[in-house]
Amino acid sequence: MSDAEKPVQRPVLTPPGGQKKVLLHSCCAPCSGEVMEAMTASGIDYTIYFYNPNIHPEREYLLRKDENIRFAEKHAIPFVDADYDKDNWFARAKGMEWEPERGARCTMCFDMRFERTALYAHENGFPVMTSSLGISRWKDMNQINGSGQRAAGRYEGLSYWDFNWRKGGGSARMIEISKREQFYQQEYCGCVYSLRDTNMHRRSQGRDTIALGTQYYGRPAEPEAD
């Protein structure tokens, strides 16, 4: 039996209050893959909520969303496709265009996405919400958890599950799952400003700028579409 075929040993997860129904805010398939498989292994009844109006351009948004839908359908997990109200996101980001990564603009972005997630959870009987955002080592865990807790705190009986999905080998399994599934591999956080800053950094190193839709885990880069 190869390493990829060996069963993964995970601890049994228990959401806040011993609840078994969770709304999972997902940012993309690579980040949510391990979170999904860990919750499935623990017998948690969860639904994916995809609300990410920050992702730019729309082509990139659709690539990330479609990969997430593909994996959800493979595991028969309910998937809620929320609005792509990017105009609202740009309005809230006004004045923060040059904020650094992990700065005030990112806090606004997390707040916006979690506020909508919390509202859906409240209106649809989910006692717990969580997010795949924190599994990425590029994110500030405290910043994400703060936004999640503020959003959930608006509604009585709703908790934000601040589980550290990176621990216990979660970060490594995230990459393993991504390679196994050959997920689309995004090369920047998601918003137009992170795309701008990432490309600026690449140019300063003499590297090519990002080519959308060409990188997939576990397979050679594809030519950029016209």
VOBA-1610 file (N, C-alpha, C; in pm, whole numbers, padded with zeros to 5 digits, always signed):
BEGIN
Met+00084-00120+00000Met+00000+00000+00000Met+00088+00125+00000Ser+00064+00216-00093Ser+00142+00339-00099Ser+00099+00433+00013Asp+00183+00536+00038Asp+00151+00633+00142Asp+00019+00703+00112Ala-00008+00728-00016Ala-00132+00798-00054Ala-00255+00715-00025Glu-00238+00580-00023Glu-00352+00492-00002Glu-00375+00459+00144Lys-00278+00487+00230Lys-00292+00456+00372Lys-00399+00545+00437Pro-00483+00489+00524Pro-00585+00570+00590Pro-00521+00676+00679Val-00575+00796+00677Val-00523+00906+00758Val-00578+00895+00899Gln-00487+00900+00997Gln-00528+00894+01138Gln-00549+01036+01189Arg-00673+01070+01214Arg-00706+01203+01266Arg-00778+01191+01399Pro-00760+01287+01489Pro-00838+01286+01613Pro-00984+01318+01583Val-01073+01273+01669Val-01214+01305+01653Val-01235+01451+01692Leu-01293+01529+01603Leu-01315+01671+01628Leu-01451+01694+01692Thr-01456+01790+01783Thr-01581+01824+01850Thr-01604+01975+01839Pro-01702+02018+01762Pro-01732+02161+01750Pro-01779+02218+01884Pro-01779+02350+01900Pro-01823+02414+02025Pro-01960+02364+02069Gly-01971+02338+02198Gly-02098+02295+02254Gly-02136+02153+02217Gly-02042+02079+02157Gly-02073+01944+02116Gly-02168+01936+01998Gln-02185+02048+01927Gln-02276+02051+01813Gln-02222+01966+01698Lys-02310+01920+01612Lys-02270+01838+01498Lys-02309+01901+01365Lys-02363+02022+01369Lys-02403+02088+01245Lys-02322+02217+01232Val-02247+02227+01122Val-02153+02338+01105Val-02166+02399+00966Leu-02157+02532+00959Leu-02150+02602+00831Leu-02004+02638+00808Leu-01946+02584+00702Leu-01805+02606+00670Leu-01791+02712+00563His-01738+02829+00601His-01703+02928+00499His-01577+02879+00428Ser-01585+02864+00297Ser-01472+02816+00219Ser-01421+02925+00127Cys-01288+02939+00124Cys-01227+03039+00036Cys-01182+02976-00096Cys-01152+02844-00094Cys-01106+02776-00214Cys-01094+02627-00186Ala-01078+02548-00290Ala-01067+02404-00273Ala-00938+02363-00200Pro-00820+02417-00236Pro-00698+02375-00166Pro-00705+02395-00015Cys-00757+02510+00029Cys-00763+02537+00172Cys-00872+02455+00242Ser-00980+02429+00174Ser-01091+02360+00240Ser-01082+02208+00231Gly-00997+02153+00143Gly-00990+02009+00126Gly-00964+01933+00254Glu-00861+01972+00328Glu-00829+01905+00454Glu-00937+01931+00559Val-00989+02053+00564Val-01095+02085+00660Val-01217+01997+00635Met-01255+01983+00509Met-01369+01901+00472Met-01347+01755+00510Glu-01232+01701+00475Glu-01208+01560+00504Glu-01197+01534+00654Ala-01143+01630+00728Ala-01134+01614+00874Ala-01272+01615+00938Met-01360+01704+00893Met-01494+01709+00949Met-01576+01586+00909Thr-01558+01542+00785Thr-01627+01420+00740Thr-01585+01301+00825Ala-01455+01289+00853Ala-01404+01178+00932Ala-01459+01179+01074Ser-01496+01296+01124Ser-01551+01309+01260Ser-01703+01303+01263Gly-01764+01276+01149Gly-01909+01262+01145Gly-01985+01392+01163Ile-01922+01504+01127Ile-01986+01635+01141Ile-02072+01663+01019Asp-02193+01709+01043Asp-02286+01746+00936Asp-02258+01891+00898Tyr-02193+01911+00784Tyr-02155+02048+00749Tyr-02199+02083+00606Thr-02211+02211+00586Thr-02246+02268+00456Thr-02141+02373+00421Ile-02101+02378+00294Ile-02003+02478+00249Ile-02075+02606+00208Tyr-02021+02718+00253Tyr-02074+02849+00217Tyr-01965+02924+00143Phe-01986+02947+00014Phe-01884+03013-00068Phe-01924+03158-00092Tyr-01863+03246-00016Tyr-01888+03390-00031Tyr-01754+03461-00029Asn-01705+03499-00146Asn-01572+03558-00160Asn-01570+03667-00267Pro-01640+03778-00243Pro-01648+03885-00344Pro-01516+03960-00362Asn-01417+03928-00281Asn-01285+03990-00294Asn-01207+03937-00413Ile-01237+03816-00458Ile-01154+03752-00562Ile-01168+03825-00695His-01054+03858-00754His-01049+03936-00878His-00938+03881-00968Pro-00963+03876-01099Pro-01085+03912-01171Pro-01190+03800-01164Glu-01301+03820-01232Glu-01409+03722-01226Glu-01363+03585-01277Arg-01276+03583-01375Arg-01226+03455-01426Arg-01159+03375-01313Glu-01080+03442-01231Glu-01014+03377-01118Glu-01117+03330-01016Tyr-01216+03414-00992Tyr-01324+03379-00899Tyr-01393+03250-00942Leu-01425+03239-01070Leu-01495+03121-01120Leu-01405+02997-01116Leu-01276+03012-01144Leu-01184+02899-01135Leu-01182+02842-00993Arg-01173+02931-00895Arg-01166+02886-00756Arg-01300+02825-00711Lys-01408+02890-00748Lys-01539+02839-00708Lys-01568+02704-00771Asp-01540+02690-00899Asp-01570+02565-00969Asp-01490+02448-00913Glu-01365+02472-00873Glu-01286+02367-00811Glu-01348+02325-00678Asn-01397+02422-00603Asn-01459+02393-00474Asn-01589+02313-00492Ile-01665+02350-00594Ile-01789+02277-00624Ile-01757+02133-00665Arg-01654+02117-00748Arg-01615+01983-00793Arg-01585+01891-00675Phe-01509+01942-00578Phe-01471+01859-00464Phe-01591+01835-00372Ala-01676+01935-00357Ala-01796+01917-00273Ala-01888+01811-00332Glu-01905+01815-00463Glu-01992+01717-00528Glu-01933+01576-00516Lys-01802+01566-00523Lys-01736+01435-00509Lys-01768+01371-00375His-01781+01455-00271His-01808+01405-00137His-01954+01424-00094Ala-02039+01465-00189Ala-02182+01484-00160Ala-02206+01581-00045Ile-02131+01690-00044Ile-02146+01793+00059Ile-02227+01909+00002Pro-02331+01954+00072Pro-02410+02068+00024Pro-02321+02191+00004Phe-02347+02263-00103Phe-02265+02380-00138Phe-02357+02499-00163Val-02338+02605-00087Val-02416+02728-00103Val-02331+02829-00180Asp-02377+02864-00299Asp-02307+02959-00385Asp-02365+03098-00360Ala-02295+03178-00279Ala-02345+03311-00243Ala-02311+03414-00350Asp-02361+03533-00333Asp-02346+03639-00433Asp-02200+03681-00453Tyr-02171+03720-00576Tyr-02040+03779-00609Tyr-02059+03930-00616Asp-02088+03991-00500Asp-02115+04135-00499Asp-01986+04214-00484Lys-01905+04208-00589Lys-01773+04271-00586Lys-01781+04423-00572Asp-01888+04486-00622Asp-01899+04631-00608Asp-01908+04670-00461Asn-01976+04591-00383Asn-01986+04616-00239Asn-01849+04602-00174Trp-01773+04500-00218Trp-01639+04482-00162Trp-01549+04601-00195Phe-01550+04646-00319Phe-01467+04760-00358Phe-01507+04887-00282Ala-01636+04903-00255Ala-01682+05019-00179Ala-01627+05015-00037Arg-01624+04898+00022Arg-01574+04886+00159Arg-01421+04897+00163Ala-01356+04864+00053Ala-01209+04870+00048Ala-01157+05010+00014Lys-01247+05101-00020Lys-01205+05236-00060Lys-01123+05303+00049Gly-01008+05357+00009Gly-00918+05422+00104Gly-00814+05327+00163Met-00831+05197+00136Met-00738+05097+00190Met-00661+05027+00079Glu-00657+05090-00038Glu-00596+05026-00155Glu-00449+04992-00135Trp-00379+05069-00053Trp-00235+05046-00035Trp-00202+04990+00103Glu-00302+04938+00171Glu-00276+04869+00298Glu-00195+04742+00270Pro-00104+04706+00360Pro-00024+04584+00339Pro-00107+04458+00364Glu-00057+04347+00313Glu-00119+04218+00342Glu-00122+04198+00493Arg-00234+04147+00544Arg-00261+04127+00687Arg-00293+04258+00758Gly-00312+04364+00683Gly-00345+04493+00743Gly-00495+04516+00753Ala-00533+04646+00759Ala-00673+04683+00782Ala-00765+04635+00669Arg-00714+04634+00546Arg-00799+04590+00435Arg-00836+04442+00450Cys-00741+04362+00495Cys-00770+04219+00515Cys-00871+04199+00627Thr-00860+04278+00734Thr-00959+04269+00841Thr-01097+04302+00788Met-01108+04409+00710Met-01236+04444+00648Met-01289+04330+00564Cys-01200+04268+00487Cys-01239+04160+00397Cys-01292+04039+00475Phe-01221+04001+00580Phe-01268+03889+00662Phe-01400+03924+00729Asp-01410+04046+00782Asp-01535+04089+00846Asp-01653+04079+00750Met-01633+04128+00629Met-01741+04128+00530Met-01787+03987+00498Arg-01692+03899+00475Arg-01727+03761+00437Arg-01790+03685+00554Phe-01739+03707+00674Phe-01793+03636+00789Phe-01928+03693+00833Glu-01950+03821+00814Glu-02081+03879+00847Glu-02190+03812+00766Arg-02165+03793+00636Arg-02264+03728+00551Arg-02278+03579+00588Thr-02167+03516+00622Thr-02172+03375+00663Thr-02253+03360+00791Ala-02230+03449+00886Ala-02302+03442+01013Ala-02452+03465+00992Leu-02487+03557+00904Leu-02628+03582+00876Leu-02694+03457+00818Tyr-02625+03393+00725Tyr-02681+03271+00665Tyr-02695+03161+00771Ala-02594+03149+00856Ala-02599+03048+00962Ala-02719+03074+01054His-02737+03199+01092His-02848+03237+01181His-02983+03208+01116Glu-02996+03240+00990Glu-03124+03225+00922Glu-03155+03080+00885Asn-03053+02993+00888Asn-03073+02856+00841Asn-03042+02750+00947Gly-03039+02791+01072Gly-03031+02694+01181Gly-02897+02628+01204Phe-02788+02697+01171Phe-02654+02645+01200Phe-02606+02704+01333Pro-02578+02621+01433Pro-02532+02674+01562Pro-02383+02708+01565Val-02309+02659+01464Val-02164+02680+01459Val-02122+02717+01318Met-02029+02811+01308Met-01967+02845+01180Met-01816+02840+01197Thr-01747+02811+01088Thr-01602+02811+01089Thr-01555+02846+00948Ser-01423+02847+00927Ser-01370+02885+00796Ser-01242+02808+00766Ser-01219+02787+00637Ser-01095+02724+00592Ser-00981+02825+00579Leu-01010+02954+00593Leu-00909+03057+00571Leu-00785+03038+00660Gly-00806+02993+00782Gly-00696+02986+00878Gly-00594+02878+00852Ile-00621+02785+00761Ile-00525+02678+00738Ile-00404+02727+00658Ser-00419+02838+00591Ser-00308+02892+00511Ser-00204+02959+00600Arg-00079+02923+00580Arg+00029+02984+00660Arg+00051+03130+00624Trp-00011+03176+00515Trp+00005+03316+00474Trp-00092+03408+00550Lys-00184+03347+00623Lys-00285+03426+00694Lys-00251+03440+00842Asp-00302+03548+00902Asp-00286+03572+01045Asp-00405+03506+01116Met-00378+03400+01190Met-00484+03325+01256Met-00565+03411+01352Asn-00498+03496+01429Asn-00569+03581+01524Asn-00660+03681+01453Gln-00615+03732+01340Gln-00695+03826+01262Gln-00821+03758+01211Ile-00807+03636+01161Ile-00922+03561+01110Ile-01018+03526+01223Asn-00966+03474+01333Asn-01051+03435+01444Asn-01126+03554+01503Gly-01058+03669+01508Gly-01125+03789+01560Gly-01244+03827+01475Ser-01228+03821+01343Ser-01339+03853+01253Ser-01452+03751+01268Gly-01416+03625+01278Gly-01517+03521+01293Gly-01596+03535+01421Gln-01528+03564+01529Gln-01595+03579+01658Gln-01684+03702+01661Arg-01639+03811+01601Arg-01723+03931+01596Arg-01851+03904+01518Ala-01837+03834+01404Ala-01953+03807+01320Ala-02052+03715+01391Ala-02003+03607+01451Ala-02092+03513+01520Ala-02156+03578+01642Gly-02083+03670+01705Gly-02133+03736+01825Gly-02256+03822+01803Arg-02289+03848+01679Arg-02409+03926+01649Arg-02537+03848+01674Tyr-02526+03716+01682Tyr-02646+03632+01689Tyr-02640+03538+01808Glu-02744+03543+01888Glu-02753+03456+02004Glu-02757+03310+01958Gly-02678+03227+02024Gly-02678+03085+01993Gly-02586+03044+01881Leu-02513+03140+01823Leu-02419+03109+01715Leu-02276+03121+01766Ser-02194+03019+01740Ser-02054+03019+01782Ser-01962+03012+01662Tyr-01847+03077+01675Tyr-01743+03063+01574Tyr-01641+02962+01624Trp-01617+02859+01546Trp-01523+02753+01582Trp-01384+02793+01536Asp-01298+02827+01630Asp-01165+02877+01597Asp-01059+02766+01599Phe-01098+02648+01558Phe-01004+02535+01556Phe-00884+02566+01465Asn-00765+02527+01511Asn-00644+02548+01432Asn-00627+02431+01335Trp-00674+02451+01212Trp-00670+02344+01113Trp-00530+02311+01065Arg-00431+02394+01101Arg-00293+02368+01060Arg-00228+02258+01144Lys-00271+02244+01269Lys-00201+02156+01362Lys-00226+02008+01331Gly-00143+01924+01392Gly-00159+01780+01375Gly-00139+01733+01233Gly-00057+01806+01158Gly-00030+01767+01020Gly-00130+01820+00920Gly-00219+01909+00962Gly-00322+01962+00872Gly-00264+02036+00753Ser-00161+02115+00776Ser-00101+02191+00666Ser-00040+02099+00561Ala+00025+01993+00607Ala+00086+01898+00513Ala-00023+01822+00436Arg-00130+01782+00505Arg-00237+01711+00437Arg-00309+01800+00337Met-00314+01929+00365Met-00373+02024+00271Met-00302+02015+00136Ile-00169+02010+00137Ile-00092+01999+00013Ile-00108+01862-00049Glu-00108+01758+00033Glu-00125+01622-00019Glu-00258+01606-00092Ile-00364+01658-00031Ile-00496+01649-00093Ile-00500+01730-00223Ser-00439+01847-00220Ser-00437+01932-00339Ser-00367+01863-00456Lys-00257+01794-00427Lys-00185+01721-00532Lys-00266+01601-00579Arg-00327+01531-00485Arg-00408+01414-00520Arg-00524+01452-00610Glu-00588+01564-00580Glu-00705+01609-00655Glu-00669+01698-00774Gln-00540+01736-00782Gln-00492+01828-00886Gln-00576+01956-00889Phe-00589+02015-00773Phe-00663+02140-00761Phe-00593+02253-00836Tyr-00672+02348-00879Tyr-00616+02472-00934Tyr-00535+02540-00825Gln-00415+02585-00859Gln-00323+02645-00762Gln-00316+02796-00783Gln-00391+02869-00702Gln-00386+03015-00713Gln-00253+03067-00660Glu-00209+03177-00717Glu-00076+03228-00685Glu-00077+03362-00613Tyr-00193+03404-00568Tyr-00204+03526-00488Tyr-00327+03512-00401Cys-00338+03599-00302Cys-00445+03585-00203Cys-00582+03587-00268Gly-00606+03685-00356Gly-00736+03686-00423Gly-00780+03821-00475Cys-00756+03928-00401Cys-00808+04058-00444Cys-00716+04125-00546Val-00768+04228-00610Val-00693+04298-00714Val-00566+04361-00658Tyr-00570+04398-00530Tyr-00454+04463-00470Tyr-00345+04360-00435Ser-00386+04240-00395Ser-00285+04135-00371Ser-00225+04090-00504Leu-00306+04088-00610Leu-00254+04056-00743Leu-00152+04161-00787Arg-00188+04287-00767Arg-00096+04397-00801Arg+00035+04385-00725Asp+00027+04366-00594Asp+00148+04362-00511Asp+00233+04238-00540Thr+00169+04126-00566Thr+00243+04004-00599Thr+00318+04021-00732Asn+00252+04082-00829Asn+00317+04105-00958Asn+00430+04207-00946Met+00411+04308-00863Met+00518+04405-00840Met+00641+04334-00782His+00619+04246-00687His+00728+04173-00625His+00797+04083-00727Arg+00717+04018-00811Arg+00775+03930-00914Arg+00862+04009-01012Arg+00811+04123-01054Arg+00889+04206-01148Arg+01021+04249-01085Ser+01019+04280-00955Ser+01141+04325-00887Ser+01246+04215-00882Gln+01200+04089-00896Gln+01292+03976-00897Gln+01321+03924-01037Gly+01271+03996-01137Gly+01292+03954-01274Gly+01209+03834-01315Arg+01099+03810-01245Arg+01013+03695-01275Arg+00892+03739-01358Asp+00832+03642-01426Asp+00710+03671-01503Asp+00595+03700-01407Thr+00500+03780-01454Thr+00381+03806-01375Thr+00289+03685-01378Ile+00190+03685-01292Ile+00101+03570-01277Ile+00018+03548-01403Ala+00011+03423-01445Ala-00072+03384-01558Ala-00191+03306-01501Leu-00309+03363-01510Leu-00427+03300-01451Leu-00460+03167-01519Gly-00505+03072-01439Gly-00556+02947-01493Gly-00453+02852-01549Thr-00327+02864-01508Thr-00222+02779-01567Thr-00160+02682-01468Gln-00171+02710-01338Gln-00102+02628-01239Gln-00200+02534-01168Tyr-00167+02406-01168Tyr-00246+02305-01098Tyr-00153+02217-01017Tyr-00193+02184-00897Tyr-00112+02096-00814Tyr-00093+01961-00884Gly+00029+01911-00882Gly+00056+01776-00928Gly+00060+01758-01078Arg+00063+01868-01154Arg+00076+01852-01299Arg+00146+01973-01359Pro+00203+01959-01479Pro+00278+02069-01539Pro+00190+02190-01564Ala+00254+02307-01568Ala+00181+02429-01596Ala+00120+02425-01734Glu-00001+02478-01747Glu-00070+02482-01875Glu-00046+02615-01943Pro-00054+02621-02076Pro-00039+02750-02144Pro-00154+02842-02109Glu-00125+02972-02101Glu-00230+03069-02069Glu-00328+03081-02182Ala-00457+03079-02148Ala-00563+03091-02248Ala-00567+03234-02301Asp-00608+03249-02426Asp-00619+03383-02485Asp-00736+03458-02423
//
